Amino acid sequence: MYPGAHVDRFPDKPAVIMAGTGETLTYRQLEENSARLARHLHEAGLRRGDHIALLSGNDPKVYEAYWAALRSGLYITAVNRHLSPDEIAYIADDCGARALIVSAGLREVAEQVAGKTPAVEIRLAFGGAVAGYESYEKALAAASPEPLADQPRGADMLYSSGTTGRPKGIKQSLSDSQVGDEPGDPYTAVFGPLYGFGPDAVYLSPAPLYHAAPLRFGGVVHALGGTLVVMERFDAEQALAAIERYRVTHSQWVPTMFVRMLKLDEAVRGRYDVSSMRVAVHAAAPCPVEVKRAMIDWWGPVLYEYYACTEANGATFINSEQWLRKPGSVGPAGMGSIRVCGDDGAELPTGEIGTIYFEREELPFTYHNDPAKTDDAKHPDHPNWTTTGDIGYVDADGFLFLTDRKAFMIISGGVNIYPQEIEDALALHPSVLDVAVIGLPDEEMGESVKAVVQPAPGAEPGPALAAELREYLRERIAHYKVPRSVDFAAELPRTPTGKLVKRKLREQYL
């Protein structure tokens, strides 16, 4: 299914509403604009399997580009707008983007990216003029709204940083189906019936659309004829106001958002009617037991959790009733079979902690341009068992519990942060002799990023140096990756071979 399937029934129904401004994109407009963009890209020479990249804040045009790709057999890569120009250019080049679509709201960074991506052939900017880009609006006006005769289904190809900190594209195989064929993409096939999405659904999306879940769930809403309400940015009280104003039935959150809503004054929380909510999904990071219990007490048993990843190699699902029986669990397998293995690869008995693999009939993804990383994700003896490095155990009833992350990846506010990238950026600073970056528990963010620095001889540790290092990082990496705090140590724990023992360092703080 796709938006065009619903135009005859409700052409003027909102497909996207911006929560703050009320700006609306109807199903007719979404269908016509995505068809125009698909035709423009086709006439420019793009064909099935080619790539387009998108750099935008939360905006209805994100879904015009998304559906243009999905109805053209193209891959679309939505890029994190908070990355530096060099990081964005790397992703555009690595995915082989032939077209780059940007928002004029990101003019400064978009203009810098234009100069760093010579291989991109087509550059379009919407919402205003951007140097180095053609007008998106003029391009669409010049293109026919008639759908292409052949509309092979495309897919997203999103990036998730590896343990080295270099982003890696997660590539799905393109299907042989047309965009209008049933049951549609795998997300619609799984989540549509699971959470009761349909034409009566009003789905609130409070997160950035460049993330996998917000982007894909919006696609599910459109495939099944619902209305997507998008917040420009998350704000705890405004989220509650949007639920009441638009009579939201479905939503998706990360635990940090729950924390911020729970911290609102009781009178503020009680001011808004959230009784329309039927399904409040949460994912992306472990949710503290006490936080989830408080949300169920407040909203009722409408919380649904899933554990999955951008790679879509497997998933677990759990509803409120199940969770109340098994607090802390992320549920039994709902896609793929769970295999928990020890360091030697042997499958472990029930209750023992190890690396979590999902068994599928075939490999569901590859890391673009990185066969070594793809191989690392496979079990050494079972190539159709794959892992993203999470650690946990399964109880006697088949319910999965997460206990740790391999490679000490940090999840802050539902976003994955990889310490090595931060360490590498600091390593050459003249005042740094050695550095380790770790994640520490944080009530609001899930984890906060801390850097522990061994100063170089002659460097004076203290608040001034900490501020200098954080500013130094802000010039080199995305701001959300910069450590919230910097501590100093006379020496960092390393093995005789020079390996940093992060667990020992982290235990000192815990």
N, C-alpha and C positions, 0 to 999 in steps of 0.2 A: 504494500500500500504506500501511497504518497499523497501530498496535498491535493493534487489534481483529481484524485478519486472522489473528493468531497465537494468540489466546486459547484456541481449541478444542484446539490441539495442545499447548501448554505454558503453561497458566494460571498456574502457580506459579513459572515461570522468572523470575529477576531481569531486569527491564528496566533498572533503575538500581541501582547499589551505590555508596554513599559510601565511598571508599577508607579514610578514617581511622576512621570509626565503625562501618562495616559495615552501616549502615542500608540497608534494601532496599525497593525498590518493584517488585512483581511485575507481570507483564503483565496479570493480571486487575485488579489495583488501578489500574494506569495507564489501562486501558480504562474501568473504571467511573468513576473520578474525573474523567477528562477528559470523559466523557459527561455526568456530573452537572453539571460546571461549564458545559459547552456549553448544557445545558438551562436552567440558572439565568440565564445571560446572554441566552438567547433569550427566556425568559419576562419578562425585564426590558426587552425591546424591541430588543435589538441584532440587526441583520440583516446580510446579506452586504455586505462593503465597509466596515463599521464597524471601529473601532479599540479595542484594549485595550492598556494599558501595564503593564509588569511591573518591579518593583524588588526585587531579591533577590540574596543571595549564591548560591554554588553549593549547590543544594538539589534533591531529587527533584521537588518541587512545581513547579519551573520547567517541567518537561516535562508536568505535568498541564495547566498553563496553555497551553503551546505547542500541545499536541495538541487542547485544547478549541478554540483559535482555528482550527487547520488543519482541523477537522472541522465548522466552522460558517461558513466563508467569511469569516472575520474577519482583519484584520491585527493582528499582535502586535508591539509594540515593546518589546524588552528594553532597559532603560536602565542605563547604566554606574553602578554603585552608588557609585563614588568621586567623582562629580560633586557640586557644591554644590547645596543645595536650589533655588536660583534656576535653575541649569542644568537640573536634573531637571524642574522645573515648566515651563520653556520647552519642553522636548521633549514633555511630556504635552499641553500646550496646542497646540503646533505640529502634532502628529500627529492632533489632534482626538479624543483618547482619551475614550471614554464610560465606560470602566471602568479602575480602577487597582488592581492587586493587589500587595501588599507583604509582605515578611517582617518579623515582629516583631523579628528580629535587627537591623533597621535602624530601630528605633522612633523614635529622635530625629529623624532626617532625614525619615522618612515623615510624622511629625506636622507638621513644618514645611512639607512639600510639600502636605499636605492644605489648609492655609490659603492656599496660593498657586495652587490649581487649582480655582476655583469651577465651571468647566464640566464637571468630571468628575461623572457621575451615580451611579456604583456604586463603592464603595470596600470592598475586602476585605483582611483581614490574616490571615496564617496563622502558626502557631507561638506565639500569645500575643495578648494584647489590645494594641491600638494606638488611641489616642484619635482619633476621627474616622472609624474604619473598622469595618465589621461583621466578624463572625467568618467566615472562609473555611470552617472546618470545619463550622459550623452551616449555612451556606448549602448546602454540598454534601450534608449529611445530609438536608436538607429537599427536595432535588431528586431526581427519578427517575433511575436509572441506565440507563433505556431510551434508546438513541440516538435522536436526532431523525430523523424520516422523511426529511428532506432534509439531506444533509451535503455542501454544496459545499466544495471545497478552498479554504482560506485561504492566507495567506502571511505571512512576517515583513516588517516595514518597519523596518530598523535605521538608525541615524544615524551619519554620518561627517562630521566637521568639515570645513567649507570653508576656503579660504585666509584668510577673514576671521576664522576661529575659531568662528563661529556654526555649531552642528551643523545638518546638512541631512538630512532623511529620504530614503532611497533606496527608491523605490516601484516594485514590480513589478506588472504587470497580473495580475489574478486570472484563472485558467483557467476554462473552462466544465465542468471535470470534477468528479466526486465524489471524496471523499477516498480511497475504496477502489479507484479505477480504476488500471489499469496504464498507464505504468510508474511513476506517482506524480509527485512533484515533480522538477524538473530536476536537483537535487543527487543524488537517489537514482538517477536514470537515468544520470547521468555517473559518479559516484564508486563506486556499487555494483559494477558490473562491472570498473571500472578497478582497484580495490584489493581485489577479492575479498571484499566484505562479504556476510555471510549469517548464518544461524542459529548457526553455530559461532564467529562473531566475538566477541571480548572486547576492547572498545575503551577505552583509557585516555584520559581527557580531563583534562589537568592545568591548563587555563587557565580564566579566568572565562567563564561561560556567556552573559554579555551580549554577547560578541564574536560576529561572524558565523560564523566557521568552527566554533568549539566548539558553538554552538547548532545549526547546521545539520547538522553531522556526527553529533551525537547523534540528530537526527531520522532520518538515513539508517540508523543502527544499528537504531532501533526499526522503521522501515519494513520492514527485511529480517530482523527477528527475532533480532538479536544482543543482547548484554549491554553496557551502558554503565557503566564504572567512572569515577566522578567524584572528583577530588581536591578537598578543601575549599579548598586553596590549594597552589601549587606549592612543593615542597621537593625538592632534588636527590636526597638519599638515600631519602626516602620514596617518590619516584617509582619508583626502582629496586626498592624493597621491594614496591610495588604490582604491578609487572610480574611479580615472582616469585610473590607470594601468589595473584594471580588468574589466572596463566598468560595474560597479556595477549598477544593476537595482533596487534592494530592500535593505533596511537596517533597523536597529532598534537602537534607542538612548534613553538616559535619558537626561533631560533638562540640567544637568551640562555639558554634552558634547557639546550641542549647545552653551552654554555660552563660553566655551573654544575656540571653532572654531570661534565664532563671535569676540573674543578678538584678534585673529591673525591680524597682520598688513594687511591693505587693499591690498597691493601688493602681499603678500603671498597668501591670499584668492583668488585673481584673477589669480594666477599662474596655478590653477588646473581646469580641465574641469570636471564638475559634471553633464553635460547635459544628461548622460545616466540614471540618477536616475528617476525611475517612481514612486516609493513608499518609503517614508522615515517615518517609524513608530516611534512613541515615546510613552512612558508609564512610569510606576514605581513611578513617583512623579509629583506633579503639576508643570506645566510650566508657568513661568511668561508671562503675556500677551505680554509685549514688546519684550521678547526674541522670542516667537513664531512668532510674526508679522515680526521681522527682518529675521528670517529663511525663511519664505514664500517669503519675498521680494528678498532674495538671491537665493533660490533654486526653487522658483516657487510653484504653488499649489500642491505640491507632498507630503505634510505632512499629515499623518493620525495618529490620536491619539485613543488609547483605554484605558478604565479604567477597570481594573480587578485586580485579586490577585492570589496568588499561590493556594488558595482554589478553584478557578474557580467556585464560586457560582453564578456568573453573570458577565455581561460585558456591557459596552456602547462603541459606536464607533462614531467617527466624522471625516469628511474630511476637507480639507482646506477651501473649499467654505462655508460649514456649519459654520465652526469656525469663519470665517470672518464676518458672519452675527451675530454670538453669541460668541464674544470673552470671553474666560475664561471657556466656557462649555466643558465638556468631552463627550457630545453627548447623544442621546436617547438610550434606552435599545436595545441591540442586542442579548443578551442571558439572559433569565429570565425577570421578570417584576419588575420594581423599586417600592418600598414601602418606604416612608419616615414617620417615626413614632416619636412621642414625648416620653418623659421619662416614661409616663404611658402606652406606647405601642399602643396608639390610632394613627391611620393613620392621617397625617396632611394634610391640604388643600394645593393646589398649592402655591408655593412661600414661604412656611414656612420652617424654618430650623429644621432638626431633624436627627435621626440616619437612615442611609441608609440600607435598607434590599433588598435582591433580592428574589423574589418568583420563585421557581422551582417546577416541578411536584413531585420531590422526593429529599431527602437530597443528594447533590452531593459529600460530603466529610465527613470525621470524623477526629478528632485529635487523632492520634495514642496514645494509652495508657492513654488517658485523656478524659473520658466520661463527666466529669464536664465541661471542656472547650468546648466540642462539644455542650453540652446543653446550655451553655452561649451564643453560637453563634446563637441559635434559638430564634425566637420571642416567647414570653410566651404563646400566643394564637394560633400561626400558625407555627407549627414545620417545615413546608417546606419554611418558610421565614428565611433567614440567613443573618447575618451581620459580618463584620470584624471590626466594630467599627468606620467607617468613618461617617462624618457628612456633610450634604449638603441640597440642595433643588432642586425641579424640577419646571421648568417654565411652562407656559400655553401650550407650544408646546411639552412638554415631555422631554426637554433637562435638563440633570443633571448638577449641579454646586456644586463643593466641597468647603467647607468652613473651615473645621477643622478636627482634628483627636482625637478620644476618647483616654483617658488615656495618652494624651500628648506624643504619640509616635513621635519620631524625624525621619525625612527622610532627609538624607544627602547624596548627590550624587546618589540618587536613591536607597539607602540602608536603610532599617528600623533599627533604633537603639532605644532600650528601656531603659529609664532612670533608672529604678529600679535596673537593673543589675549593673550599674555603681555605684549607691548609695550604694548598698549592699557591693560592693567591697571596698568602702571607709569607710564604717561605723565603721570598727574596727581599723582604723588607729589611733594611739594615739593622733594625733594632731587635730582630727576631732570630734567636739561635735555634729554637725548636718550638713546635706548636702542635697541639692536639685540639680537635673540635668534637664535642660530645653533646648529646641531648639529655636534658634533665627534666623530670616531671614538672609540669606546669598546670595549675588548676584550670586555667582558661584555655590555653593553646594546646593542651595535650603534652607537648614537650617544648622547651625553650632551648635555643642554641647558645652554648657557652664555649668560648675559646680559652684554653689554658696555654700560656706562653712562657717559655724559658727565655728570658731576655739575653741579648747578645752582650758580651763584655763592654762595659762603659755605658750601657743603656740604663736609664733610671726607671724602674717599675713604678706604677702608680696611676692615678686617674688621668693624668695628662697623656701618658703613653697609650692607655686604653682608648681614649678618645681619638688619638691620632690613628691608631690601627683600625678602628671602626670606620673612620672617614676614608682611610686608604682603601678599605674594602668596598665602600659605597661607590667608589670610582671605577671598580673593576668587575663587580658581580651584581646581580639583581639585589635590590635593597632588602627584600624579605629574607635573604640568606645571611645577611650580616648578623653576627652573634649579638644577642641582647646584652651580654656581659663578657668582659675579658678579665681573667684572673692571671696571676703570675706565680710561677713555681721555680724553685732553684734547679729542679731536674724533673724530667718526665720519665715515667716507667717504661723502659725498653728491655727487650731480651738481649742476651749477648750477641745475637745476630742482627740487632738493630730494629727488630719489629716492635712497634708501639703496642703496649698492652692497655688498650682502652678500657677494658672491663675493670681493671684495677683502678684506673683513674676515676672512672665513673663511681665505683664503690666508695671512694673517698668522700664523694659528695652525698651519696645516698645514705 
